[in-house]
Amino acid sequence: MSLQFIAALVSSVVCLTIFRVWSILPAGKHQKRHPKPKRASCTLAIFLGSGGHTSEALSLLQALDFERYSKRIYIASQGDSLSISKAVELENLKTTPGKCGGYSVITIPRARHVHQPLLTTPPTALVSLFSAFYHLTCSPFLNGGFNSRPFADALILNGPGTCFVLCAIIYLNKFIGLPAPELIYIESFARVRSLSLSGKLLRPLVDRFIVQWPQILDDQGRGECSGWLV
Amino acid sequence: MKVFVTVGSTKFDALIQAILSDSTLRVLKKRGYHRLVIQCGNSAHEFVNFVDGDRVHKVEQDGVSIEVWRYKPSLKEAFEEADLVISHAGSGTILEVLRLGKPLIVIPNPTLLDNHQEEVATALSELGHLKSCTPSQLPTTIEGFDTTSMVPFPPFDGNRFQRLLDEQMGFV
């Protein structure tokens, strides 16, 4: 009897989990667009993936109206002080004190270091996951509960590795019914015909999947192209 | 006229070897490039091995004055002063050089794994924005390069991303 009960319990939990995940995934091949009530401003989070990823991410921000995106949260990998200083440089260039809101910086341990053996990757990735969980889930929840605003209204991702960790934590938020930012992925200018690994992983998960060369979309998969963005 | 060569943040021995070969130096002189500046990074070559730290090494060879250094915080000035840029095919460097309107020859670095330098170099050369070649093709590429025939690269258009984001966030 108890075995049957456990089997029934496990299968219902599995079914409910699958249903929940299915219900929070972006709808099919189409990009989700939210006709939202007009608001004055919102908060933008940007992952700076170091090197070329950081340069491209900051180029995307260059033309944005910082009075509209009135708070910027830069997420960088621990130890990547170069990315942070580039972000600060952009802020100093673009903002006049007191007018464009402010910005803050979050650092998260890398999911995988360059040349790190695959065998030791799981524990490193786990540390990274916990840190993202703290910043993106716990901290906003402690500040406002289920009715709190998400840690940001939109999260911009353009690779590499650690951005998948951030996306996973956002999905955890969605899964348990916490507010979550819009997820926007922009594939690198360097990717002409094929997606990067983070591009492949995030393609079905993000609200907007954007590439910079139309050839990539020849596979009829999800995504859109508006030409070069950087 | 002045040529600036950059290998980027790592090293690219084959590019340094190709640019310092007798045949390349001959072609440079023939085309009127009498000054050659090389950012060699960590590349190894008998000619650059003793270039250290901030030191600039200068020498004259085959009628071309050559200046070699390893790194500088910004290459912008070097790009601006150049009449021709020869570079690895990193997309950041490509964008910077093309936006300055400088003639560009790129050599994709085959030793970098999964970096897709080849892909972006080929695509942009098909569009006529730059020339792409292998290290051994460098002399003939320089010799046949008509810098006036290059298709101008469009300027940065930040409105595209702004439009996408505004649309997603309900501002438009």
Interface residues (C-beta under 8 A of the other chain):
Chain A: R33 H34 P35 K36 P37 K38 R39 C42 L44 G51 G52 S55 E56 S59 L60 Q62 A63 L64 D65 R68 Y69 D153 A154 E182 I184 I186 S188 F189 A190 R191 V192 R193 S194 D207 R208 I210 W213 Q215 S226 G227 W228 L229 V230
Chain B: S9 G90 S91 G92 L95 N115 H116 Q117 E119 V120 T122 A123 P154 F156 D157 G158 N159 R160 F161 Q162 R163 L164 L165 D166 E167 Q168 M169 G170 F171
